[in-house]
């Protein structure tokens, strides 16, 4: 689940509960060869994968920090956002992002708005989901992404910045009009973030 291609196109990251991990869903990476074939699937190290569920990986464009969601001990409630900095071919110990960014709701992964640290992410509460954004100060409150259908009583999520055109991103949502069906994909301008590096 949760496939994510690195911005250089060299790696595919994903989550799996296939049984070879540390417990529940774990994160994996696989190198993509020049001919398009895949290398050996590698489990993330114990600094990232735990007995809890790890989901929705997103590598910062410069490849130096991994963002993902984890549930279990040490969270504000349900799934929270964690980051792990790159160390050689692996990652240092993952740390949770602070409150109020992580909350009693589920923060279910997202993507980086450049290398400065700003994020867009999915927050789920009461059976509804919404896309939120936060600048580089994770101690500041996040705000909902300004979309007519990104409401507290709706279903919007899965933000992904287009690596080939970082000024645009895609979200899944249910707009009232035009409405093609249930959950649809929408391409929109990536939000500008002030004061990030």
C-alpha positions as CSV (number, residue, x, y, z in Angstrom):
1,X,0.0,0.0,0.0
2,X,0.9,3.7,-0.1
3,X,3.4,3.8,-3.0
4,X,5.7,6.8,-3.1
5,X,8.4,7.4,-5.7
6,X,11.5,9.4,-4.7
7,X,11.8,12.7,-6.6
8,X,14.8,11.4,-8.5
9,X,12.8,8.4,-9.6
10,X,15.4,6.0,-8.2
11,X,13.4,4.4,-5.4
12,X,9.9,3.2,-4.7
13,X,8.8,3.3,-1.1
14,X,5.6,1.5,0.2
15,X,3.9,-0.1,3.2
16,X,3.2,-3.8,3.5
17,X,1.9,-6.2,6.1
18,X,3.3,-9.2,4.2
19,X,4.6,-11.0,7.2
20,X,8.4,-10.3,6.9
21,X,8.3,-7.1,8.9
22,X,8.4,-6.2,12.6
23,X,4.6,-6.2,13.1
24,X,1.6,-4.8,11.4
25,X,2.4,-2.6,8.4
26,X,6.1,-1.8,7.9
27,X,7.9,0.4,5.4
28,X,10.0,-0.9,2.5
29,X,12.0,0.5,-0.3
30,X,13.1,-0.9,-3.7
31,X,15.6,0.6,-6.1
32,X,14.4,1.1,-9.7
33,X,17.1,0.2,-12.2
34,X,17.8,2.2,-15.3
35,X,15.9,-0.4,-17.5
36,X,12.8,0.1,-15.3
37,X,13.2,-3.3,-13.5
38,X,13.2,-3.5,-9.7
39,X,16.1,-4.4,-7.4
40,X,15.8,-6.3,-4.1
41,X,13.0,-5.1,-1.7
42,X,14.5,-3.8,1.5
43,X,12.8,-3.4,4.8
44,X,13.4,-0.1,6.5
45,X,15.7,-0.4,9.5
46,X,14.5,-0.9,13.1
47,X,15.0,2.9,13.6
48,X,11.9,3.3,11.4
49,X,9.9,0.0,11.5
50,X,8.5,-1.1,14.9
51,X,5.8,-3.5,16.2
52,X,3.3,-0.6,15.5
53,X,2.0,0.2,12.0
54,X,4.1,2.4,9.8
55,X,2.3,3.8,6.7
56,X,2.4,6.4,4.0
57,X,6.1,7.1,3.4
58,X,7.2,10.4,1.7
59,X,10.8,11.2,1.1
60,X,11.7,14.9,1.1
61,X,12.8,16.1,-2.4
62,X,16.4,16.2,-1.4
63,X,16.2,12.7,0.0
64,X,17.4,13.7,3.4
65,X,14.2,13.2,5.6
66,X,11.5,10.5,5.5
67,X,8.0,11.5,6.6
68,X,5.5,8.7,7.6
69,X,2.6,7.9,9.8
70,X,2.8,5.6,12.8
71,X,0.3,4.4,15.4
72,X,1.0,2.8,18.8
73,X,2.8,3.9,21.9
74,X,4.1,7.5,22.1
75,X,1.5,9.1,19.8
76,X,-1.0,11.9,20.6
77,X,-3.8,9.5,19.5
78,X,-4.1,7.0,16.7
79,X,-1.7,7.7,13.8
80,X,0.8,10.6,14.1
81,X,3.4,12.0,11.8
82,X,7.0,11.0,12.3
83,X,10.3,12.0,10.6
84,X,13.6,10.1,10.2
85,X,16.7,11.8,8.9
86,X,18.9,9.9,6.3
87,X,22.1,8.3,7.6
88,X,24.2,6.7,4.9
89,X,22.0,4.1,3.2
90,X,19.5,4.0,6.2
91,X,17.7,6.4,8.5
92,X,18.3,7.6,12.1
93,X,15.8,7.0,14.8
94,X,12.3,8.3,13.9
95,X,10.9,11.1,16.1
96,X,7.3,12.3,16.3
97,X,6.4,15.8,15.1
98,X,5.1,17.9,18.1
99,X,1.6,18.9,19.1
100,X,-0.5,20.7,17.9
101,X,0.6,19.3,14.5
102,X,0.1,15.8,15.8
103,X,-3.3,15.7,17.6
104,X,-5.9,13.3,19.0
105,X,-7.1,12.8,15.5
106,X,-5.3,10.6,13.0
107,X,-2.5,12.3,11.0
108,X,-2.2,9.9,8.1
109,X,0.8,11.0,6.1
110,X,1.3,13.6,3.5
111,X,4.0,15.2,1.4
112,X,6.7,17.8,1.5
113,X,6.3,21.3,0.1
114,X,9.9,21.6,-0.9
115,X,13.0,21.1,1.2
116,X,12.3,23.7,3.9
117,X,10.1,21.5,6.0
118,X,6.6,22.7,5.2
119,X,4.0,19.9,4.8
120,X,0.6,19.0,3.5
121,X,-1.0,16.0,5.2
122,X,-4.3,14.2,5.8
123,X,-6.1,14.5,9.2
124,X,-9.0,12.1,10.0
125,X,-11.5,12.7,12.7
126,X,-15.0,11.4,13.3
127,X,-15.0,9.4,10.1
128,X,-14.1,12.5,7.9
129,X,-10.8,13.4,6.4
130,X,-9.3,16.8,5.5
131,X,-6.0,18.0,3.9
132,X,-4.1,20.4,6.2
133,X,-0.9,22.4,5.7
134,X,1.8,23.6,8.0
135,X,4.8,25.7,7.6
136,X,8.3,25.0,8.9
137,X,7.4,25.7,12.5
138,X,5.7,22.5,13.6
139,X,4.8,24.1,16.9
140,X,2.4,26.4,15.0
141,X,-1.1,25.3,14.3
142,X,-1.8,23.7,10.9
143,X,-4.6,25.0,8.8
144,X,-7.0,23.3,6.4
145,X,-6.0,23.6,2.7
146,X,-8.3,26.3,1.1
147,X,-10.5,24.2,-1.2
148,X,-14.3,24.4,-1.4
149,X,-14.7,20.7,-0.8
150,X,-12.0,20.3,1.9
151,X,-14.4,20.6,4.8
152,X,-14.5,19.1,8.2
153,X,-17.5,17.0,7.3
154,X,-16.1,15.8,3.9
155,X,-13.6,13.2,2.6
156,X,-10.4,14.8,1.2
157,X,-6.9,13.4,1.6
158,X,-3.9,11.7,0.0
159,X,-2.0,14.9,-1.0
160,X,0.9,14.3,-3.3
161,X,3.2,17.0,-4.8
162,X,4.1,16.4,-8.5
163,X,7.8,15.7,-8.5
164,X,8.1,16.7,-12.2
165,X,6.1,19.9,-11.6
166,X,6.4,20.9,-7.9
167,X,4.1,23.9,-8.4
168,X,1.2,21.4,-8.6
169,X,-0.2,18.7,-6.4
170,X,-2.9,16.1,-6.5
171,X,-5.5,15.4,-3.8
172,X,-8.4,12.9,-3.6
173,X,-11.8,14.4,-2.7
174,X,-15.5,14.6,-3.1
175,X,-16.4,18.0,-4.7
176,X,-20.1,18.8,-4.9
177,X,-19.7,20.3,-8.4
178,X,-18.5,19.3,-10.8
179,X,-19.0,15.8,-9.5
180,X,-17.7,12.9,-11.5
181,X,-18.5,10.2,-9.0
182,X,-17.5,9.4,-5.4
183,X,-13.9,10.1,-4.6
184,X,-12.1,11.8,-7.5
185,X,-8.6,13.1,-8.1
186,X,-8.0,16.8,-8.4
187,X,-4.9,18.6,-9.6
188,X,-4.3,22.0,-8.0
189,X,-1.6,24.6,-7.4
190,X,0.7,23.7,-4.5
191,X,0.2,26.2,-1.6
192,X,2.8,28.8,-1.1
193,X,4.6,28.7,2.2
194,X,6.3,31.8,3.6
195,X,9.4,31.8,5.8
196,X,10.7,28.3,5.1
197,X,14.4,28.5,4.5
